[in-house]
Amino acid sequence: MTETTDTSPVILDRDGDTAWIRLNRPGRGNALTPDLLETLLEALSQCGDARAVVLTGQGRAFSSGGDIREFHARADDPAALEGFGIAVVSALNQAILALRALPCPTVAAVNGPVTGGAIGLMLACDIGVMSQDAFIQPYYAKMGFAPDGGWTALLPERIGAARTASWLALDDRVSALAAFEMGLADRLYPSESFAEGVQTILAGLAGHDPEVAVTARRLLEAREIHDALSTRLERELSAFTRLLVRPETRARMAAFLGPRAEAS
């Protein structure tokens, strides 16, 4: 197994039969970049023998989605901006599909905010556990990006197309409690006992046959549905790329970053 270090953008650890995958860019809210997502894909490829996989974030955030400063740094070169956008969203789509394909139960331990396309990493897991301090927010309407990460490919299966559309249009910040009530999280724990709550979930899984959870997932997601998910994710990629290179989107990125835009 390839070892990861504390300087890696993704840390893979083992605790018995459980694989822990930690997104590790805490200084940038675990924002998604091609390097992070490629390292995540490598970590997922090493989890085939685990009885459970936990995906979480280092620091205060689960993930803030795509790294806006990295996008903005390429804003003056439309070809470079487009290429970077394709690299990020393509790798994110692969990570979503890889999570769905793991041969064991998967747990999204949402320790903090989830924004932008990072929701896909949460929705792709079998079980969602949220800290009460966490929240979910799209940010697409503010940034001028098209939804990616499964906002249109996965979320409507949970909450319906109309509710998804209104959420994206209004760009509401949804608290962990509201996400739980909407069916986006299966368990909710106070921040001070969040780690213990995740361990409770793992203890419940420990005595169970992991093949049952995997079989249930595959029965619920027949092959034709899986193919449709791939297609829907590709449509998100196409729309994301189209909106990304518009002058309006580039202006919105600069406005969002403010003085930080000069340093990006």
N, C-alpha and C positions, 0 to 999 in steps of 0.2 A: 504494500500500500504506500502511495506517495504521502509523505508527511508534509503538513502545513505548519507554518510558524505564525507568531503573533503579528508579523509584518505582512502576511498574506492577506489579500482582500477578502478571502473566505477561509475560515478555520474549520477543519474537520477533526473531531475528537470522537473517541469511543468510550462509552460507559457500559461495560458488559456487552449485551447484544444491541444496545441502542446507539445509533450514530447521531451525533450532534453536529449540525452545520450552522455556523455563525457568520453572518455577513459582517465584514470587519473594516468598515470605513467610518468609524464613529464620529470623527471630526467633520465629516460631510453628510451626517445623517444616514450612513450606509447607502448613499446614492449609487445608482446603477451605472456602470460603465462596461464597455466590452471586456476589459480585463477581469473585472469582478464576475461578470456573468460566465465567462469562459472558465474561470476557476471554480465557480459554482457547478457548472456542468461536469467538470472533472471530478469534483467531490461526489456528486450524485452517482457518477459511474462507478464509484468505489463502495457503494452502499447496497449492492445486490445481496449480500449475505446478512444484512441487519434484520432484526425482528421488528424494529421501529426506527423511524427517522424523524428527528426534530429539527425544524428550520427556525432560526431566530436571528436577532440582530444584537451586535455589541453596542454598548452605550445606551443612550436614551431612546433611540428610534429603532423600529423594525426596518423600514427603508423609506426614504423620501422620493423614490422613483428615479427617473432619469436625472443625471447631474446637469442642472441648468447652466452652470458656469462652463462646463465642458462643451455644451451646445453653443453657448454664446461666443466662446473663444473661436469658433469657426464661422460665425455669422457673416463675416465679410467675404467668405468664399463659398458660394452656394453649392458647388460640387463637393467640397470637403464636408460641409454641413449635412448634405444629403447622405454622403457615404457614412458619416458617423451615426446619423439617425438609423440608417438601415442596419448597421452593425449592432447597435444597442437593441433595437426592437427584434431583430432576427434572433439574437442570442437569448433575449428574454422569452420569446416564443418557444425556443428549444428547451429552455429550463422548465417552462410550464408543462410541456409535453413529457419531459423526463420525469418530473415529479409525479405526473399522472400514471406513468408507466412503472414506477418502482414496485417491486414484488413484496411489499410490506406496508403496514399502516404508516401514514405520514401525519405529522403534527406541526401546524404553524403556531409557534409560541410568539404571539404578537405582543412584544414587550413595550412598544411605544408607537408613535405615529406611523401611519401607512398613507402615502400620497402617490398620485400618479400611477404608473404602470406596476408599481410594487404590489398592488392589490392582487395581481395574477399569481404571485408566489404564495399568497395567503389562500386564495380560492382554489388553487391546484391541490392543496393538501386535503386529506380526509377529515381531519379534525382541526378546528380553529379554537385556540385559547387566547383570550385577550386580557391584558392588564386594564384595570378600570381607568387608568390615566391615558390609555391609547385613544386614537381617533383615526378616522378615514376621511380623506378629502381628495377630490379629483384633480383640481387645479388646471384642468384643460381650458376651460372658458377664460380663465385669467391669462394663461400663457399663449393661447392660440394654437395649441397642439390638438391633433385628433386623438381620441381615446385609444390607448394601447393596453397591453398587459391583460386583456380579457374583460375590460369594462363592457364591451359589446358582445364578446364571444363566450363569456362565462357568467357574468353577473345576472343577466336576464333570467337564467335558469333558477336563480335563487329568489329574486325579488320582482321579476316581471319586466317586460320591455318598457312599459310606460313609466314605471317608477325609476328605472335606470335612466331613461331619457330626461326626466325632470331633474334628477340628481345632477346629471352632467351639465344641464343648462343653468341650474342655480348655483352649482359649485358649493353645495352645502358641506360644512364640516360635521360629520356624524360621530357622535361619541361612542365609546365602547358599549355603553348600555343600549343605545339605540341600535348599534350594529348587532348586538345580541338579540334584541327584540325583532329585528328584521330577518334573523336567521343566518347572519354572516359569521357568527361565532357560536360555538357550542358550549363554551364555559367562559365565565368571567370571574377574575380574581382581583382583590386589592393589590396594588403595586408592591406593598410590603410583604405579601405572601404569594406573589406570583410564581416564584421558583418552586415553592412547595406545591402549588396548584398543578404545575406542569408535571411534577414528580407523581402526584396523585393520578393523573391521566396515564402516565407510563406504568405505574403499578397496576392499574386496571387492565392495561393491555398485556402485561407480562405473562399472565396465566392463560391467555387466549391463543387460539390458533391463528397466526397472521394470515394464513391462506384464506380464511373465511372473509376477512375484511377485503382482501384483494379480489376474491371471487365476486363479492357483492359489488365492489366498484366496477368490475368489468361487466357484470350483468346490467347495472344501471347505465353504463356507458357502452352500448353495443358498438361494434366495429364501425358501422356507418356513422354513428354519432362522433366517434373519435376522428374519423376523416373529416367530418363537417367542422369539428373544432379547429383542425389544422387549417381548413379553408377560411374559417372566420378570422383566425389569427392573421393569416396572410392578407385578408382584406383590411384589417386594422393597420398592418404594416404599410400597405399601399396608401391609405388615407393619411397616415401619420407623415409619410415622406412628402406627400403633396402639400400639406399645410405647413410643414416645417420650414420650407424655403421661401415662404411668402414674406414680403417686406413687413407686413403687419405682425407676423409672428416674431420676426427678428426685433422689431421695435418693442413688442411686449416683453421679450426676454430682457432687453436692456432696461426697461422701466421696472421690471420685477427686481432685478439685481441692484438698480440704483448705483451708488458709488462703487459697489463691488464689481460692476461691469468693467470698469477701467482696469481692475486687477485680475480679471479672469483671463 
